Amino acid sequence: MEKKAGGVARAVGAWIWVVFASILLIGCMVSGWWVGVLFFAVSIAAALPPLKAHLLPTISGAARIAASTVAGFLGFIVIGESAPPVDRKATSEKVTASTASPKAEAVEQKALAEARSTSFHAFYERVIDAARPCDEANTKAAETLQAVSSGGATVYDAYGAAKAAEERCSGVSAEMARIDVPEEIDDEAEDKAEEAVSKCRNAYLMRAMSLQTMLEVIDGDAKPSKIQEYKERAEAGQGGVMLCVASLFDAASSAGVELKPKKS
């Protein structure tokens, strides 16, 4: 009984090897490794149980197992020698590139952020620089007008200061119209930057209009309605300037740029 069971086990093992070796044989055929095909064919022929009884009756089971094992071993050697070598250098470079990729991306992102910051600060400074002459002249005109009531200045002084301020402020809107928004920022931030410039232009246009009304009041048109018109325009101009600056900071935030308030 034990002898019969051992024979069955050997037969099953032989058939498993035959199937596995057949797969390897087919692989060698597909790859064109014909020496491997030969060795695996011999290994399969030696391992097939029926061959002992019908084709190789004089060869012992141990000899067939040895022949099948040697042929299979040689077949594996052929596969190992014929398979394309692993390009260790390329693999190493790929691993290195993969490892370095996050670092390279971080460096690139930092460079882009610095470019955005530099260009947006330049844009912001151009807007503030365009407005500065008007702001300074407007402050002087308001101080001179206030000094008239205390005797510290004459109406002629006030008129001259208001006229100079009106001339400076009248050109601010046109100057700002020539300012281009940064190309390095995204579309949303670009739209907000353009909107900010538009609000700044309107603010300084209103400031120029308030100075024109101031000139009319100083020149003798001191009717209550004219004085009220001046106050409303002056307040609208001042509110517009505050909105102008707030809009610039909003655009900077959208662009991922940190702005610091700059005295105009």
Buried (B, 14 or more C-beta within 10 A) or exposed (E): EEEEEEEEEBEEEBEEBBEBBBEBBEBBEEBEBEBBBBBBBBBBBBBBBEBBEEEBEEEEEEEBBEBBBBBBEBBBEBBEEBEEEEEEEEEEEEEEEEEEEEEEEEEEEEEEBEBBBEBBBEBBEBBBEBBBBBBEBBEBBBEBBEBBEEEEBEBEBBBBBBBBBBBBBBBBBEBBEEBEBBEBBEEEBBBBBBBBBBBBBBBBBBBBBBBBBBBBBBEEBEEEEBBEBBEEBBEBBBEBBEBBBEBBBBBBEBBBBEBEEBEB
